[in-house]
Structure formats: structure tokens, C-alpha cells
Amino acid sequence: MNEKKKKAPLLAVRGGSFSYKGGPQILKDVNIELEAGEILAILGPNGAGKTTLLRCMMDMLRWDSGKSLLEGEDIRHIPASKLWRRMAYVPQARSAAASYTAFQTVLLGRSSRIAAFSSPGADDMQAAEDAMKRLGIMHLADKPCHAISGGELQMVLIARAIAAEADILILDEPESNLDFKNQLVVLDAISSLADEGKACIFNTHYPAHALQRADKSLLLTKGGMSIYGPTKFVVSEDDIRSIFGVNAIIGEFGDTQSVVPISIHE
Amino acid sequence: MSLRRDGKLPIAWKLILIVMPLLAAVIALGIGRMPIAPSEVIEVLSSKLSGNVPRSNELVVKTVMQLRLPRILLAAVVGAGLSVAGCAFQSLFANPLATPDTLGVASGAGFGAALGILLGFNLIGVQITGLIMGGAAVTLTWLAGSGKDKGGLSYIVLSGIMIGSLFSALVSLIKYVADEESQLPAITYWLMGGLDKANYKTLALGAPIIIIGIILFMLIRWRMNLLPLSDDEARASGVNIRAFRAITVVGATAITASAVSMCGQVGWVGLLIPHMSRMIFGNNHLSIVPASISFGAVFMIIVDTMARSVSASEIPVSILTAIIGAPFFIVLMRRSGGWRI
């Protein structure tokens, strides 16, 4: 029994399929396995269902068939307050509406650990402060979230996930809408969190970011088919052509790899 | 006074928020056709509280205890209640224009009261029909706006507007069929809002509901910070956000229906006071819930004291809340340079 539990991956999706009511199949037989310290990138054209996949994975949408497993246990059977101590969600910065100070926003990451009639204690304050310091954004602490830049807000939202002390971080397009430098800041944060043993899943529009950061990648097509495997096998010129309809070249630039789009594939 | 990083109120503010309503009440108890010095008011109150016979003459004691005190208690409870309900609705709908009436509660309660007057009920009867119809209006809104295929909270806001206008139309219908000599003026006057009907019986029926609501919001005030978050964010907090929203709606609705059933539609307080609190303290509910409660009580005591004392006859309180509230609000807004939810 114990042996079995040890073998179960940290997070897995088995045979996940989904379609919106009366709509076409969006996700078909998705299979994912993720261990601590691994990064998974989810790629696909607009409308392929990247965000839908994340939402199904977190049980915010119900799989039609298949399931998400946390250490072998169906997450539907895990109480929300327990589940969200293990898993943290980082939404896109532009959809984060509320306007608290950065520190208060980070503190909200402690919600699952604070009782209904209670308020944050010293340890919660400490966790929030540590999370912000960890990302080097403590100087933003007292600024309202509507008064900081998109890149800064994204970092605040990542800090909130860190404050939750979760093992799994799920990030929805964390680097889209950001400038060159802030993209790197966010990606570096994800890489270093993975180095510390957190499992990270992120949606992205950029095959290059998957190539540079992710251990595993999942490519989604519009028809619901998906290609999944180690990034170096999955993110290839052929797959980019078939999925995005773009002729691209993957090349070495110094000690990193990148993807350069060349033309639209007819 | 700088605010604390954790969003809790600094001690000085805590003191101010506690002392202000008490001070306002003591001063207001002395104001009226028979002016009474604050020291005498305190003497009457303290001797009543400790069970002694007050030294002041009987007329003073009666004025303070029977005429003014219930009314000031009602003002404090209603002001605090409507403010905290408004604050909750603004956060729930992440909308600065939300008021306690967003879900049609006040219109429903107003209809209930008008119906009670039409049917010739006494004050308590009117209060009870108001309460019942206020609850009915929100239930209708909830049934109309929530379904399996949820379009989120905006559906509920929309159906609240619909149900609200439906009940406003029903009020007009009642006014139309009401007796022009006696009932129509009574209904019209009642709907304008006023605390002149205050007595310990009305209070005993309505105040406990509001006080329970206020205590509820004080207890859950940190968690209320989750209310304005987007759906997925809120769910990822690990809190059962649907149940939490439902509790918020029930609490704010019960407060509003109870307030309207006691003193008619008192506009403005539920919009003005929460925003005032947000301008001072930001959006953290650890601060703005107690601030709304305190400011709301003080504002309502002041406005109602003016309503009963600036002219020989009573001025409907909702007229005053708007006349005082609107310019005050605009000045505050311009000085603070705006705010956000």
C-alpha cells in the first residue's frame, strides 16, 4: 500500500476529455504526469483550450471523462481547503480585478489556512513577507495592485501562490502581455521555484519558452488532439508546423535554444 | 495615522471608531425642543443603567429614555447596518455602485410595508409584512438569476434590477388604489423614510436581526477580502466561495429588509459610508467593515437629529441623507483623488 502511494506521481491527468455543453470536443484523452521539481508547458494556438485544460485539471471545470490525480487520489474527492494547500493557481495579471495592496494580495494566499472567523496571524504575515522577499518584490508591499505594472502584478500573484506553500503551481499565461525583461523575470522565477522542488505548469504562446524552461510539454490542437512528452521531442519544427500552421526554425543561440517563426504554412 | 501592513486597525483608530458613535449619541440625546446638557444626559443614562433613580426631573428622564433614546438607538443600528450591508454588496459584486438595494430588497420591503398600510395593519404589522416581502424579493431575484448555466453574478444583478422595478411598480399600484385621504399620504410618507416611528417594540423586532448581521460581518471580515476576486481566483483560495457568497447575501439582505421595515427607504447611507471608509482605509475588510459600522451609526445619528430638530415639523430622513450626503461625498471624492474596489 505504502509502496503504491510512493509510486503515484505528484500530479497526473488520466484520459481527460472535455467539451462545453453542445460544443465540439475540446480536449480528448489528455494524459499528463508531473513530479516535484518538474516544469510542464502547455502550448497551442488561440482557442485550442489551454485555459480550459488548466481549469479542468484544477476541477474548476468537470472532466467529461478521465480525472486529475494528486498523489494518486482523485482531486474531486479532496476537500477544497486541503487541495488548495497543495496546489496554487496564478491567474493572468489582467484578470486579477481586486485592488488591495500587494502585501494584502499575497496574504490572501494564506486563505486556506485561516479559519472563517479568524484573521492572519504572525506566521501568515511571515509567510507573505518571505514570499515577497523570495521574488525580490518587498518594495511593492504597500502599493495598491492597480498602481503597479503588469509585470509587477504578475510577480505579486506568483508570490501569493508561494505564500500558500503549495507543491504545485499552475500559471495561466504568466508571461503574456509582459515586455522582454519582465518575461525573463517571470520565467526565471518559475525555473528557480522548480529548482526548489515545486512542480510548475504554465500555459504559453511561446514555443521558445517551453523549449528553454520546460521538462515536459503538451501541445494542443484545435480539434482536441494533443501531443505530450519531453519538451525536446515534442517542441519540434514539424509539430510547430502541424499545430500552429507556422514554418519555424529551431536554432541554437549561444547556450540557449529558440524558435524563430519564418512563414505561414499553407 | 499610517495604516498597518496587515490591514488591522491601529489602536488610535479603534478608539475613535468606538468613541465617535457614543459621543454622537450623548450629544444627540440632548438636542431637541427641550435642550439637555450632555452631563445631565450621562447622569440619566448612568443612573438608569445602574438601576438608581435619576436626580433629574421626570420630564427630562422621560424625554431622554422614552422619546430620544429609542430613536437614536434605531438611527445607530440602521446606519451601521445599511453601511455594512452596502459594503458587503459592493465587494460581492466588485462594483462601486452596488447598494443594499441591488437585489431588490428595499423595493420588496417597501412594497410589503405599503401593503400593510393599505390593509390597515398597525406599525408592527407593517414592519412584519415589510420584512416578509423584502425576503421574498431577494428569493425571487436569486431564483431568477441563478441557474445551472451560470453567467456569474451579473445575471443576479440584472434580475435584481428587474425584481426591484417590479416591486416599485407594485408599490405604485398600491398607491393608486389606496384611499387618497388617509392611506396615500401615510404610504408616501412612510416610503420617504423616517425614524419617528421608533419605539422599543419596533426595535425589539427589527434590531436583533441587524445586530446579528453586523456581528456576522465583523466575524468574517477578513475572509470578505475574497469577495471581489474573480471566480477562479476565489475558488483557488480553498474557501467554499459559493457558500460564502450565499452567507454574505443572506446577511446583507436580512439587515436591509429589517432596516427598511423599521424606517422606510433610507437612501445613500449604504453607498456613501462604505466609500468613505474605503477612501480612508483602502479596501481591506479588516478595516472597512468596522469603519463602515461606526461611520454609518454616527452619520445616521447626525442626520436623524437634524431631521427632527432643524424645523418645527419632521423632515423625511432620506431627503436629508441626500442633501448632506451628495455634496459631502463629492468633496471627499475630489480630495482623496478617487479609489477603486
Interface residues (C-beta under 8 A of the other chain):
Chain A: K21 R55 M58 M60 A80 S81 K82 L83 W84 R85 M87 A88 Y89 P91 S95 A96 A97 A98 S99 Y100 T101 F103 Q104 L107 L108 S111 S112 I114 A116 F117 S118 S119 P120 M125 A141 D142 P144 H146
Chain B: R5 D6 G7 K8 A94 D149 L219 I220 R221 W222 R223 N225 L226 P228 L229 S230 D232 E233 R235 A236 S237 G238 V239 N240 G282 N283 N284 L286 R340 I341
